[in-house]
Each structure stands twice: as structure tokens, then as C-alpha cells.
Amino acid sequence: MNNYIFRIFCLAISVAFASCGKFTSDEEQPIARAFDKYLYAKDIAGIVPPNIHGNDSIAIVRGFIDQWQHDMVLQHQAEENIQVDEKYIQEQLDNYRKSLIRFQYEQELINQKLDTTVTEEEIAKYYEENKKNFQLKKPILKVSYIKLSNKAPKIDMVKKLFTSKDVRDRDLLEKYCFKYSPAFSLMDTSWHYIDELEKTLPISKIGEYNYETLNRIFQISENNTLYLLILRGSKFRDSLSPLAFEKENIKNLILNQRKLKLISQMEREVFQEAQKNNELEVYKK
């Protein structure tokens, strides 16, 4: 272990102790320098999680020091090569501080007063009034599927049960799937994007030209696995997106409108209150 690595190792240990509140007088000794700036052990206290030890903790500390020195070099280069406008920088800091305080106040107001209940009626009303905003950018499907081994028994029987509407057949199929299928969904009523489905199913092998073919079985064999797929519904790009597919999106849109209205109302009320209490004046020259 070379001297630098040894020092990092010792530092990692000291940082671990520091995170436990066990600092020694060594905390005032610099651990790194960049030009006239110094980094101390107290500056990196807590960067190593309690469950990280050995080489991993060394790597974290070393990475932090390397990044700090990198930042200091760039900062030094910038300060040496431009004329710093201190007034401009202070104005930017003041504006940023004001924005942070105002944002924090708005978030607290929202947390305390925002009504987060959105009814089914409100969602349906918003959907009906804004249908032009819910055009699909890509196809969506409802899919039922059964995933099986190529060696699974009684495939013909399974296919017959899969297309049956008889409740007793559905019960038999579920029992079969629990025994032989590692993954299945017999009556999924949710809409999914094609690329989402492709993560678990070979849906692209059906072919987009077959997406309108509903309630028939597509049988696909891939990598010693048999997939039985039934399309229960399909919607194409540029068509109207179903309400069920947009519900969560609409709920968020309604809540966002409420947030903006709540903030606008607050701004109006506090300004009117300040006027009422003669807290605002415009002086004539």
C-alpha cells in the first residue's frame, strides 16, 4: 500500500468515526489542498454510509477528494480569468434566496390546504371537455396471456378454455395456470403501450396489422417457451385515448390546476391585506 492510499485508508476510518460522532482533535488538520483552499475531515463527515467498509469506503473518500479538487481547479481558473462582478453575483444570490423561500412557503401552503380528492365525475367531466388533448401518440393494447413451457401438457385443451366465456372453464384454466404457468393474466382490463408489453411478451411478433384482431389466440414459440396471447382491445396512434388509460394523468392535471389556483388566490389575498394595512406606498418625487 503506497503512502497516498494509506493516508486515504486512515482518513476513511476517521470519517467513519466522525459519522458516529467520535471526532478527535485531528479534525482541524487539512486532508487536501487546492491552491489556497483546504479540505478538512469535518467537511466530509457522513459521506461514507455506516454499512460501507474497507476498499469501498476508501473509494468513496478518494472520489470525494478528487471531485473537490477538480471543482476547486475550475473555480480558480474562472476567478483568475474573469473580472468578478460582485454586485451581479449578490443580486443573483438574493433573487435565488427569495425564490427558494417563496417556493418553500407555497409548498407548505399546498400541503396544508390543497384538496387532493378528485372524484370520478370530475375526471370524466375534464376528459369530455378536453378530448382533443388526449390523442394517442402510439398504439395501446389490452392483452390476456399465458406463458408456458413448450413441453406443457394439454395445450389444445388450454386454448379451448382460454377462449371460453364459461365461468367453469375459467376456473379450470386458472387451476391449470397456477400449476404450469410461470406468468399469466387471463382477463387484464388495463391498457398498455406496446413497448411496455414487449418487456415481458413477444407482442411485436403478432404484427401491428393484426392489432384489430380481437378475442382470438395468437400462439408464439420463443426460446423453448410458448406464449398464448389474446388481444382484448386495441387503440391506434392519433385515435382518442380511452378514459381509463388517462385517469391518473387527468387526476394530476386537475390537482395541478388546483395548486395554481390556490397559489394565485394566496398572492391576491396577501397583497390585498398589505394594501388594507397601509403596508404599501409609492412616493412621489
CORWO-V83433 format. One record per pair of residues at least 24 apart in sequence whose ideal C-beta (glycine too) atoms are under 8 Angstrom apart, sorted by the first residue. I is the first residue (numbers start at 0). J is the second residue. D is the distance in whole Angstrom. If there is no record, write none. Layout:
[[I;J;D] [I;J;D]]
This chain:
[[4;57;7] [6;30;8] [7;57;5] [7;60;6] [7;61;5] [7;64;8] [8;57;6] [10;40;7] [10;60;6] [11;47;6] [11;56;4] [11;57;5] [11;59;7] [11;60;5] [12;56;8] [13;40;6] [14;40;7] [14;43;6] [14;44;6] [14;45;8] [14;46;7] [14;47;5] [14;56;8] [14;60;6] [15;47;6] [15;49;8] [15;52;8] [15;56;7] [17;41;7] [17;44;4] [17;45;7] [18;44;6] [18;45;5] [18;47;7] [18;49;6] [19;49;8] [30;64;7] [31;64;5] [31;67;7] [31;68;6] [33;67;7] [33;68;5] [33;71;3] [33;72;6] [33;75;7] [34;71;7] [34;72;8] [34;75;5] [36;71;5] [38;64;7] [38;67;6] [105;262;5] [105;265;8] [108;261;7] [108;262;7] [108;265;6] [109;258;6] [109;261;6] [109;262;8] [112;261;6] [113;254;7] [113;257;6] [113;258;6] [113;261;6] [114;257;7] [115;254;6] [117;250;5] [117;253;5] [117;254;7] [121;253;6] [122;242;8] [122;246;6] [122;249;5] [122;250;6] [122;253;7] [123;242;7] [125;249;5] [125;252;7] [125;253;6] [126;242;5] [126;245;6] [126;249;6] [130;239;6] [133;239;6] [133;240;4] [133;245;5] [134;237;6] [134;238;7] [134;239;7] [134;240;7] [135;234;6] [135;235;7] [135;236;5] [135;237;7] [135;238;6] [135;239;8] [135;240;5] [136;236;6] [137;192;6] [137;193;7] [137;194;8] [137;236;5] [138;192;8] [138;193;6] [138;207;7] [138;210;6] [138;233;7] [138;234;7] [138;235;5] [138;236;6] [139;190;5] [139;191;6] [139;192;6] [139;193;8] [139;233;7] [139;234;5] [139;240;7] [139;241;8] [139;244;6] [140;190;7] [140;191;6] [140;193;7] [140;196;6] [140;202;7] [140;210;7] [140;230;6] [140;232;7] [140;233;5] [140;234;8] [141;187;6] [141;188;7] [141;189;7] [141;190;6] [141;191;8] [141;230;7] [141;231;4] [141;232;4] [141;233;8] [142;184;7] [142;187;6] [142;191;7] [142;196;6] [142;200;7] [142;202;7] [142;228;6] [142;229;7] [142;230;6] [142;231;7] [143;184;6] [143;185;5] [143;186;6] [143;187;6] [143;228;7] [143;229;5] [143;231;6] [144;182;8] [144;183;6] [144;184;6] [144;200;6] [144;226;6] [144;227;7] [144;228;5] [144;229;7] [145;176;6] [145;180;5] [145;183;4] [145;185;8] [145;226;7] [145;227;4] [146;180;6] [146;181;6] [146;182;5] [146;183;6] [146;200;8] [146;224;6] [146;225;8] [146;226;6] [147;179;6] [147;180;6] [147;224;7] [147;225;5] [147;226;8] [147;227;7] [148;179;7] [148;223;7] [148;224;7] [148;225;7] [149;220;6] [149;223;5] [149;224;7] [149;225;5] [151;179;5] [151;180;8] [151;225;7] [152;179;7] [154;225;7] [157;227;7] [158;216;6] [158;218;8] [158;227;7] [161;185;8] [161;216;6] [161;227;6] [161;229;7] [162;214;7] [162;215;7] [162;216;6] [162;229;7] [186;231;8] [187;231;7] [188;231;8] [188;243;8] [189;243;8] [190;232;7] [190;234;7] [190;241;6] [190;243;7] [190;244;4] [200;226;6] [200;228;7] [201;226;6] [202;228;7] [205;230;7] [210;235;7]]
